[in-house]
Every structure is written in C-alpha cells, then in structure tokens.
Amino acid sequence: MDLGVSGELLYALLVTIVAAVAAGLVYWVARRLAYRFLSGVIDKRLLRLLEFIFIILAASLFLAVTAHVYGFPLLVLVALSVLIIGSLTLLVGFRHVIEEYLTGLVLVKAYELKVGDYVEFGNVRGYIVALEDTALVIRDSHRDLVYIPYTRLAHSSFKRFRVEEGHEIRVHVLVPRGLSLLKIREEASRIARSLGVESVKVDVESVRQDGVLLVVRGIIRDPRKEDEIRYAILDHIYSTIK
C-alpha cells in the first residue's frame, strides 16, 4: 500500500516536472518565433503584450495537465472560463482603444510616418510632433496641437512631406503682351531665391490671347510658408509690371 502511494506521488511529481518543462518550452519557442519574425514588423510594446499572452497559455497548459493528474478537472474548467470571460470583457471594453492602437502600428509602419514630417489632412496642416498610442499629434499654423485618431487617418486621404525632401511650390504669373518676358523671368527667379526657394525654374506654361502664362517652380523646406512665398512673388512681380 505504501509502495502504491509512493508510486502515485512519484508519478504525480514526474508529471508536474514534465508539465512545467513543457510549459516553459512552449513559452520559449513562441517568444523566440515572435521576436524572430515580428520584431521588425510590429511595435515592441505589442511584442510585450504577446509575451504576456504566451505566459498565460503556458500557465494554462501547466494547470490543465497537473489538475488532471491530481484529479481536479473542475479547476481547469473554472480557470479557463475565468480566462475567457475576462479576456472577452477586456476586448469589449477596450475595443476602440485596441482598434486605434493596432491601426496606428500599421499606419506608422506602412507610411513610415515620423516626428518632423509635414502633413495635410482635411483642413489641418502642420508638422507631426508626436506619434501617440492612439492618435497622431500635429502642430498647426496657429501653434495649436491637433489630435487625429489613426482610424480617421486610415479612412481618409492625406498628404505627407518630408522636410529633408522639400516641398514643391508652383506660382503662376500672367505676363501681359508687350512686356519684356526675359526681364520678368529674371525678376521672378531673383525674388523667389531671395525668399528661400531652392532650385528655382521659370518656364512658359502657355501662350494666351491676353499674354504669356509663366510658372515659377522650386523647392521650399517649410510648407507652412507656401502661401506667404506665393503672395510675395505675385505682389513683387505685379508691382514691377505696373
């Protein structure tokens, strides 16, 4: 009788050790695969969340095996029920936050958004000052901070300019007939350069009955100054024409 009890205890102990090793192995393999294949795709915070899920799965495996050996199958059922109900409750309660968070991870990776980029979204224009967990933070021309949810950004069209790449500006100038086209082109090029426009080109867009339509093209580093530069060029050119 004693040998039987000792054998059962030894068997239970071995099963417990094997279950612990198996659970640890499952966690280690899952974690290694996640970091190997997903580390360059998803955010590190999401990887830590996956680690927590792997721990829960490993613990559930250990609990299921040991509870069965020790004759407590009800314990497994209760634990799994609590785990499932709790997980579903969290998902329902935080579904909007989770949706914004996951959408943000995809958008930032897909469009390579980063702090310092200039974006135009609807009536909002400005520089990205932060990439929050659930929203994009933009400082507009009024120096106000505008928070744009990632899901709203994903379902709408927007423009993105990198500061290092510059932003092309195009200004159309109508030169009436009878005026020196060469002089106007030189003056447009000079004033554009003085306003900080790079790689300035002044070309003929079209010839019309009322004159020649020129286009002043170039690169600016601060898109917020586009309207200011545009009006300055037009004001100077037309004051020169008069």
C-alpha positions in Angstrom: 0.0 0.0 0.0 2.8 2.3 0.9 4.6 1.5 -2.3 1.4 2.3 -4.3 1.1 5.7 -2.6 4.8 6.4 -3.1 4.4 5.3 -6.8 1.5 7.7 -7.3 3.3 10.5 -5.6 6.4 9.8 -7.7 4.2 9.7 -10.9 2.5 13.0 -10.0 5.8 14.6 -9.3 7.3 13.5 -12.6 4.2 14.7 -14.4 4.4 18.0 -12.7 8.0 18.4 -13.7 7.3 17.4 -17.3 4.3 19.8 -17.4 6.5 22.6 -16.1 9.2 21.9 -18.6 6.7 21.6 -21.4 5.0 24.9 -20.5 8.4 26.6 -20.3 9.4 25.2 -23.6 6.1 26.3 -25.2 6.7 29.9 -23.9 10.3 29.9 -25.0 9.6 28.7 -28.5 6.6 31.1 -29.0 8.6 34.0 -27.7 11.6 33.2 -29.9 9.5 32.9 -33.0 7.6 36.1 -32.3 10.8 38.1 -31.9 12.4 36.5 -34.9 9.6 37.0 -37.4 7.7 40.0 -35.9 10.3 42.2 -34.3 10.8 44.3 -37.5 7.1 44.4 -38.3 5.3 45.3 -35.1 6.0 47.6 -32.2 8.0 46.4 -29.1 5.0 47.2 -26.9 2.9 44.8 -28.8 5.6 42.1 -28.5 5.5 42.5 -24.8 1.7 42.0 -24.9 2.3 38.8 -26.9 4.8 37.7 -24.2 2.1 38.1 -21.6 -0.3 36.1 -23.7 2.3 33.4 -24.1 2.8 33.3 -20.3 -1.0 32.8 -19.9 -1.0 30.0 -22.5 1.9 28.2 -20.8 0.3 28.6 -17.4 -3.0 27.2 -18.7 -1.1 24.2 -20.2 0.6 23.5 -16.9 -2.6 23.9 -14.9 -4.5 21.7 -17.3 -2.0 18.8 -17.1 -1.4 19.0 -13.3 -5.1 19.4 -12.4 -5.9 16.3 -14.5 -3.2 14.3 -12.8 -4.3 15.3 -9.3 -7.9 14.8 -10.1 -9.2 18.4 -10.2 -10.6 18.7 -13.7 -13.1 21.3 -12.4 -10.3 23.6 -11.5 -9.2 23.6 -15.1 -12.7 24.4 -16.3 -13.1 27.2 -13.8 -9.7 28.7 -14.7 -10.3 28.6 -18.4 -13.8 30.1 -18.0 -12.4 33.0 -16.0 -9.7 33.5 -18.5 -12.0 33.5 -21.5 -14.7 35.7 -19.8 -12.0 38.1 -18.6 -10.3 38.4 -22.0 -13.6 39.0 -23.8 -14.6 41.6 -21.2 -11.3 43.4 -21.7 -11.6 43.2 -25.5 -15.2 44.6 -25.5 -14.3 47.4 -23.0 -11.1 48.5 -24.8 -12.1 47.6 -28.4 -11.9 51.3 -29.6 -8.5 51.8 -27.9 -7.2 48.5 -29.3 -8.5 49.4 -32.8 -6.8 52.8 -32.7 -3.6 51.2 -31.3 -3.3 48.5 -33.9 -4.3 50.9 -36.7 -1.6 53.2 -35.6 1.0 50.5 -35.6 0.1 49.6 -39.2 -0.1 53.2 -40.5 3.2 54.3 -38.9 5.0 51.3 -40.5 3.2 51.4 -43.8 3.6 55.1 -44.5 6.9 55.5 -42.5 5.4 58.4 -40.5 7.8 60.1 -38.2 8.1 63.2 -36.0 9.0 66.2 -38.1 7.0 65.2 -41.2 4.6 67.8 -42.6 1.1 66.5 -43.3 -2.1 67.9 -44.8 -5.2 66.3 -43.6 -8.5 67.9 -44.5 -8.3 71.5 -43.2 -5.4 70.6 -40.8 -1.9 71.4 -41.9 1.2 71.1 -39.8 4.2 69.1 -38.5 3.9 65.8 -36.7 5.2 66.5 -33.1 4.3 63.1 -31.6 3.0 59.6 -32.6 0.9 58.7 -29.6 -0.6 55.2 -29.0 -4.0 56.1 -30.4 -3.6 59.4 -32.2 -1.3 61.5 -34.4 -0.4 64.8 -32.9 0.1 67.8 -35.3 1.1 71.3 -34.5 -0.8 73.5 -37.0 -0.1 77.0 -38.3 -1.7 78.6 -35.2 0.7 76.6 -32.9 -2.2 74.5 -31.6 -1.9 70.8 -31.1 -4.4 68.8 -33.1 -5.0 65.1 -32.3 -6.1 63.0 -35.2 -7.2 59.4 -34.4 -5.4 56.8 -36.5 -8.7 55.2 -37.7 -9.8 58.6 -39.1 -6.5 59.0 -40.8 -6.8 55.5 -42.3 -10.2 56.1 -43.8 -9.2 59.5 -45.4 -6.7 60.8 -47.9 -3.8 62.9 -46.6 -0.5 64.3 -47.9 2.9 63.8 -46.3 6.0 65.8 -47.0 9.4 65.1 -45.6 11.4 68.1 -44.5 14.6 66.7 -46.0 12.9 66.1 -49.3 11.4 69.5 -49.5 8.0 70.6 -50.9 7.5 71.8 -54.5 5.9 75.2 -54.9 4.3 76.4 -58.2 3.3 80.0 -58.8 1.6 81.1 -62.0 2.2 84.6 -63.3 0.4 86.1 -66.2 2.6 88.5 -68.2 0.6 90.8 -70.4 1.6 91.2 -74.1 4.1 93.9 -74.9 6.3 93.4 -71.7 9.8 92.0 -71.7 9.3 88.3 -70.9 13.1 87.8 -70.2 13.1 90.6 -67.6 10.0 89.2 -65.9 11.5 85.8 -65.8 14.8 87.0 -64.3 13.0 89.1 -61.7 10.7 86.2 -60.7 13.7 83.9 -60.4 15.6 86.5 -58.2 12.7 87.2 -55.8 12.0 83.5 -55.4 15.6 82.8 -54.5 15.6 85.7 -52.0 12.6 84.2 -50.3 14.4 80.9 -49.7 13.1 78.9 -52.7 15.7 76.3 -54.0 16.2 75.0 -57.5 14.1 77.8 -59.0 12.9 77.4 -62.6 10.7 79.9 -64.5 9.1 78.3 -67.6 6.4 79.2 -70.0 3.2 77.4 -69.1 1.1 78.5 -72.1 0.6 81.4 -74.6 -2.8 83.0 -74.4 -4.5 85.9 -76.1 -4.1 88.2 -73.1 -0.5 87.3 -72.5 2.0 84.6 -71.6 1.4 82.4 -68.5 4.7 81.7 -66.6 5.1 79.2 -63.9 7.7 79.7 -61.1 8.7 76.4 -59.7 11.1 75.5 -56.8 11.6 73.6 -53.5 10.8 75.0 -50.1 11.8 73.4 -46.8 8.9 74.7 -44.7 5.5 74.0 -46.4 3.8 76.4 -43.9 5.4 79.3 -45.8 4.0 78.3 -49.2 1.1 80.9 -49.2 3.4 83.6 -47.8 6.0 83.0 -50.5 3.4 82.7 -53.2 1.8 86.0 -52.4 5.2 87.7 -52.0 6.3 86.6 -55.5 3.0 87.7 -57.1 2.9 91.0 -55.3 6.5 91.8 -56.3 6.1 90.7 -60.0 2.8 92.6 -60.5 4.2 95.7 -58.8 7.1 95.5 -61.2 4.8 95.1 -64.2 2.8 98.2 -63.2 
